[in-house]
């Protein structure tokens, strides 16, 4: 279905208004009037776009300021912004490929951090045999901190079983956790600790929770320094500075929206246990459903959710997203519809 306006808590399809529980604007920043005012202010400072190399003799101060703030939030030594989360992943993969022969990936990891030759972390339910032998080598393990179709952070328990002969670089994608997971939305990166990890790197889209078109790479300063001198990074335009300025100026607003989102989750899940057809966590703003017909059923109740075939999954994704902008009335309607769907599915 094609729409003529960005969907917020409601969406208009073929002239009819529906409640909208889809997308990835978890904090509702894309349509937030105060956020938009900050964006307009940023345009007056930096123009509408900046199509120059970050290594040009003219450097915009906002890059250094915003990247220092991102590193602090994420819990990394340094951070580097680029035009998208996908480019962030590509730059990191190219960097790591120069010094690592073997890449492994957690099941259903996002393609943005998958090297073409990457091997599955698990084979027939067990760790790949190369990870348990005594050959000394440096390996990369890629994983989403929060997978699509999951509602809790990835458990890195499997690191315990990897042979001590392996020097592990952990590469994580925080696109669905940065901004909404952790006490202040700092994500998962800073909580991942294991003695077998020799270095860890994160990439993330900034478009989802933060509402800013771009991506970020974070990790040790030496890694960031090398990537910043990569030919692709140098020859590409940087992330649009108006979004970095807006992000920098919107910290109080982002925290306020995160508080609203958590209030909405508490309201939705208070004294409510959703039917077993639904996968959810009361602290995470996404509900998944494997029940056939959920999309059409909710649409018949004037509710639209995300429904499409995701690249690395076998089934259609039915994704119900709660945002900071939903009202108690919206949430009551959703809760009632989900309960009725379970009841009518059994009848």
Secondary structure, 3 states (H helix, E strand, C coil): CCCCCCCCCEEEECCEEEEEECCCCCCCHHHCHHHHHHHHHHHHHHCCCCCCECCCCCCCHHHHHHHHHHHHHHCCCEEEEECCHHHHHHHHHHHHHCCCCEEEECCCCCHHHCCCCCEECEECCEECHHHCCCCCEEEEEEEECCCCCCCCCCCCHHHHHCCCCEEEEEEEECCCCCCCCCCCCCCCHHHCCCCCEEEEEEEEECCCCCCCCCEEEEECHHHHHHHHCCHHHHHCECCCHHHHHHHHHCHHHHHHHHHHHHHHHHHHHCCCCCCCCEECCCCCCEEEECCCCHHHHHHHCCEEEEEEECCCCCCEEEEEECCCCCCHHHHHHHHHHHHHHHHHHHC
